[in-house]
Amino acid sequence: MSARAQIPHSRPTLTAEDHASVVACLTEGSIAQGRRVEAFEAAVATRLGKAHAVATASGTSALVLALRGLEIGAGHEVVLPSYVCYAVRDAVTAAGATPVYCDIGSGWSMTPEAVERVVTPQTRAIIVVHNFGIAVPTGAFLRFGVPLIDDVCQSFGAAIEPGAVVTCASFQATKLLTTGEGGMVLTDDVRIYERVTLLRDGAHGCRGERVPAPFTDLQAALGLSQLARFETFLARRREIAAAYLGDLSGIGCRLPVDVRERSIFFRFPLRATRPFEGVRLAFMAHGIHVRRGVDALLHHAEGLPAERFPETETTFAETVCLPILPSMSDDDIARVIVATREIFS
């Protein structure tokens, strides 16, 4: 293995400005939910073009609050892709609803055609998951006539089509913008906003349904600092993606060329036909960490037949995600390119 420093797959991008913002909050002594949280909510709502925002403890709690804000619960079905992290499923079950899994298309994302095969009269919402920073055409799902929830936990800042009644974001440590932990519910519907706020804060009228999801000024201080430089983060991701797309062409893997114009590259996924574990070990020999697109498939946990999810199965087997971090140096990028060409050539 190379004596040079390891290149991680995921890590937060933290700067002196972030440290200063958090220290200023600590010095002031107001660290619970206060004016900085309100300022962060307003700034994110403006950034995503939404009228209202409610900061939450996590992306998972944001999804739970969104579902309950839509009065979705027992006896209702919620459609989501099997190719997503367990937290999305857990949010649906926490809200008391039943998750229904759909297949994905060839571009790492769910499709209306796959959703159509699983929608029933009991369907009360569709969670449109924008994987890897790839913006899915949300409007294509409006034909089902049920509320859409945009999950932008991996696509915060991407150009998402209108159509969803609620948007949920995550600010977990390795997300595009981080507050350590945290999430947010965003909507243009004032009634949903008011209900979600009551559910989060446990005010009168929602005591039995309360979803404790505190978000603090300390987290908001970090979030505001990150948001001030967010466009530079996205620009650096695009630079790295351009380098990969340019220098890795012809290596025998499918590159994310077809989603290039719709992606802000939270992940840089390759499609390779070699077993993942061998690929992972080959990269480790170069001191480079890669990962699968998702850790596991939701339909496996439910014991559902693989033949109902053909593209999900193939995508899971073939996807390898390269490091693509704003903090990567030009030397890091060159190392990843050289290693990838060697491994797949």
Secondary structure, 3 states (H helix, E strand, C coil): CCCCCCECCCCCCCCHHHHHHHHHHHHHCCCCCCHHHHHHHHHHHHHHCCCEEEEECCHHHHHHHHHHHCCCCCCCEEEEECCCCHHHHHHHHHCCCEEEEECECCCCCECHHHHHCCCCCCEEEEEEECHHHECCCHHHHHHHCCCEEEECCCCCCCCCCCCCCEEEEECECCCCCCCECCEEEEECCHHHHHHHHHHHHCCCCCHHHCCCCCCCHHHHHHHHHHHHCHHHHHHHHHHHHHHHHHHCCCCCCECCCCCHHHECCCCEEEECCCCHHHHHHHHHCCCECCECCCCCCHHHHCCCCHHHCHHHHHHHHHEEEECCCCCCCHHHHHHHHHHHHHHHC
